[in-house]
């Protein structure tokens, strides 16, 4: 095997801690060509589509990637901004917020960056960049509050695939979920409260999470249970009665059964039940993206209103609001415990030079 990454090692170099936040990813542009590339990578992941590879290759390349890129590009075009996709814009803002937190607390020896599971910047490029900065201890925080093999699990797969090619990999810590983290729950609840302070509260608060095929649940994926726990904790924080909130799952495709109840079917039925005003919040999305801005705030809004609804309010994701940045910052500090965080742990210049001299006597090149 040909290894990648740094081929040299400097014994006098300052070793640092690294933090890598990740999210799902986004196409580079709202065009069929960009979507074909992005969807090809995303849908070929065996964690995303658990289907026999030879048959799935035929379906993906001969059918889906010939049809879906055009329609998906039109969908992305509806929410695209002058600075790119909303997910990319918000993730960059989250990174900037966390960097500012580290600077405020004089933790400038902690390097933090972001990567996307699919698309750019890739996890591999981010890891190589960190290796070049002498990151020897790495914390990875996927921005998926609830664990699923198709999200957090897939992110770990991507890390492992890079580590297989590194001659020297860093010590690793991996946050696989934070579904019941107190500060995350508080940030969600306060986001909703602030919305209600400016907009009249609807009859029902609908928590919409990304869906998964039902067989993932029966095979042992804990995502379903963690979604319900998150929603229940937010509802408790808001002091809602059971009749005032519901949980649903969105974004299904294909013919097989997915986690239920479905968001679109629920919204379509609500007006017939006498529910004419609804607020929708998506706790599983750390940043607004095509699934929230187009699928929920456009497509599902139309479904509800056409079915007889009178008021539909989408409550934005946490994005880079101060409470979310603080929650993520505290989550990072919690998971860095035991790894030296202060500058006193660094060797003095004299100690580094002595260490280097001893190593060179034993045959090291530098």
N, C-alpha and C positions, 0 to 999 in steps of 0.2 A: 504494500500500500504506500502511496505517496502522501505524506503528511502535509498539512497546510499550517499557516500561522508562522510565528517567529521561529527562526532557526538558530538564533543566538540568545544568550542569557547574560545579563550584566549583574554581577553580584553586588554592585554598589547602587543599583537602581532602587528607588523607593517603591515598596509594594503597597498597593491600594485596595480598598474595598470597591466593589462595583454593584450597582443596582440596575437591572434591566426591566422596564415595564413593557408589556406586550399587549397587542390587541389583534383582532381577527385579520384586518387588512382591507385594502381598497384598490380598485383599478387605478392606473395612472391617469386615465382620462375617461370621459363619458362617451367612448366610441366603441363600435363593435370590435375593432381590432384589440383594443385594450381589455375589453370584457372577455374576449375569447381566451386571451392569455391568463387573465385572473381566474376565470371560471375553470379553465383547464387544470390549474394548480389546485384550486380549492376542491373541486368535485372529484379529483383523482385521489385525494387523501383517503386511505382506507378507514380512518377514524370517522370521517364524515359520511361516507357511503359504504356500509358494510355489505358488500355484494361480491360475488366471485369475480376476480380481476379480469380474466379473458373476456367474459361476457360483458362486464361493465365497460371495458375499453371500447368494445364495438358500439355500445349504446351511447357512450359519452362522445366519442369522436365522429361517429357516423350520423348521429341524430342531434343530440343536445347542443354540441358546439357548432353545429351548422344552423341552428334555429334560435337558440336562446340569446346569444350575444347581442343581436340587434334589438330585441325587446328589452333586455337588461340595460343596454346603453341608453335607450329612451327613458327608462325609469331613473337611472342615475342623473340624466340631464335635468330632470325636474328639481333636483335638490343640490346640484353642483354649484359651487361658489367661485368667485374670481380667484380665490386662494386654493382651490382644489376641492376634494370631497370633504364634507363636514367631519367625518371620522378622523381624517388626517389633521384637519384644522384643530379640532378639540384635543387630539392626542398630543400635538405639539404644545398646545396651551397647558395641558396637564404637566408635561415635562418641564416647561418653563416655571410653572408654579412650584413644583417639587425642587427644582434647582434653587429657586429663591428661598425656599424653606431651609435648605441645607446651608446656603450662604448666610442666612440670618443667624443660624446657630453655629457658624464657623466650622462646619463640617465639610470644608472644601477638599479634603483628602478622599471623600467618597465621590466616585464618578457615577453619574446616572445618565442613562440613555433610553431610547425606545426602539422597538422593532415591531414588525408585523408578521404574523404567522404566514400569510400569503401576500405576495407582492413586495413592495419596497417601503422602507428599508428592511432587508431580510434579517432573520435571526443570525444567520451565518456572518453577514457583514458586520453586524453589531458586536458579535462575540470576538471577531478578529480585531475590530477596532479597540475593544477593551483589553485584549491581550497585548496590543501594542502600547497600551498605557500602563502596563504592568499590574493589571487586575489579577490578584491571586485568590481572592474570595469573592464569590458572586452570588447575589440574591436576585432571583427572577420572580417577578410579580405579574402574572397574567391578569389583565383587568376584566376577569370574569368572576363576579361575586359568587356564583353558584358553580360547583364543579360538574363537568361532563367530560366523558372521554373524547367527545368530538371537539372540545374547546381546550380546556386545560390539559387533558391527556395528550391531545395532538401537539400542543406547544412543547410538552416534555419530549415527545418523539422527535421534534425538530431539533431541540437542544442535543439530545443523544446522538442524532445523526451527525451533528457538527463535532461533538466530542470524540466520536469514533475516528475523526480525521486529524485531531489535535494531538501532537506528541506530548504536550503538557497541558492538561486541563485544570481549571481553577477548582477550588473547593466550592461546592454548590449547595445552596438552599433554595427551595422552590415552594412558593405559596400556592396551594392548589384550590383554595376557596376562602371566602370571608363572608359567607352568607348571613351569619349572625353577629358580625362584628358590631359592637355597640355604636361606634362613631359613624360607621356606614349607615346603620339603621337610622340614627339621629339625623344624618344629612338628608336621607330620603324623606323622612317625616317633615323636616323643616322646609324642604323644597316644596312639598305639597301645601304646608301651612301658608307659606308666603304666596303661593298661587291663589289660595282661597282668600287671602287678605285683599287681593286685587280683583278677583273674579268670584262671582257667586258660586258657592259649593253645589255640585250636582247631587242628584238623588243617590247615585252610586259611584264609588271609586273603583275602577277596574284596573287590576294589576295584570299587565300583559307581558308574558315571558316568551322568549323564543322557543318554539316547539322542537320535539324530537320524535322519531318513530317510537311507538309504544313498546316495541320489542327491545329497545335499548333499556327501558325501565325493567322489563321482566328479566333481562339478562344481568341486572345488577347495577345499572348506572344510578347514582344517588341524586341526580339532578332534580327530578320531580319532587322529591321530599324536601330538598333544600329550597326550592322555589316557594313551596308552601310555608316553610319556616320563615323565610324572609318576609313574605306578604303578611303573615300573622303578626310578626313582631312590629312591622310598620303600622298595621292597623291598631295594635294595642297602644303604640306610642301616640297615635292620633285619637285614641279613645273612641273608636268606631264600634258600633254594634254589628253583629254578623250580617244583618240585612243591608248594611251600608257599603259593603265591599265584596268584590268577587275576584277570582283568579282565573285567567285563561291563558291559552298558548297560541301563538301566531306562527306565520311563515312556513306552513307545511307545503310540501309539494309531492307529487307522485300519487299513487293510488292506495298505498297501504295506510293503515290506521296510525295516527299520531297521538301524542298526549292530548287529552281532552280535559275540559271543554275548549272548543276552538274560539278564538277571539272574534272572527268575523261572524260566525253563526250566533254567538251570544249577543253581539251588538245588533244583529238583524232581528233577534227575537225580543229584545228589551222593550221597544215601544208598545208591542202587543201586551206586555205585562204591566203597562202603565208607567214605565220608566222613560221619561222624555228628556232627561238631562243626565249626562254622564261625564265624568272626568277619567282620563286614561293616563296611567303612569307605568313606565317600563323599568322596573328596578334591576333587571338583569343586564341592561345596557349601560355601561359606564360613560358612554358618549353617544350623542345623537348621530344617527347614520341612516342609511337608506331604509332599514327596517322600521325605524321610528318615524322619520320625517315623511317618507312616501307611503309606506304600507299602513301605518297607523293614522297619521295626521291628514292624509289625503284619501287613500283607498277606503280605509275602515270608517273614516268620518262620513264619506259618501254613503256607505252601506247603512249606517245608523240613521242619517238624515232622510234618506230615501225610504226607509222603513217606517218613518213617522216620528223620528226624534226631533227635538226642538233645540237642544243645546249640547254641543260636543266640544270639550276642552282637552287638548293634549297638554300634559304637564312635561316640560322639557327634562331631559336626562340631567344627571348631576354635572356632566361636562367638567369645566374647570372652576366651578364656584369655590369660594374659600373653604367652606365646610368639607367639601369633597377632598380638596388638596390636603387639608389637615388630617382627615381620616386616613388617606393613603400614606401620608408622611408618618403618622403614628404607627400604622401597620408595618411600614418599612423598619422603623426603629425597633419595634417589638421583635421582628424576625432577624434583626442584626445582633440581638443580645448574645453576649458571649464572644463576639468578634470585637476586638478593640476599636473603639470609636473615637478616641481622642488622640491628639497629635503627640502626646507624651510617649506613645508606643513606637514612634518612629525612631530609628537609629540616628545618632548624630553623624555628621559628615565624617568625622574622624573614625567613628566605629565602622561606617560603611567602607572607608578606604582600607582599614585593617582587615575587614572581612574579605574584601576583594584580593588583597595581597596574599592572604592565606590560601584562598581558592586557587590563585594563579600558581602558587608554589606546588600545588597538587595537580597542576596540568590544565586548569581552566584557561580559556583564551582571553577572557575579560571578566 
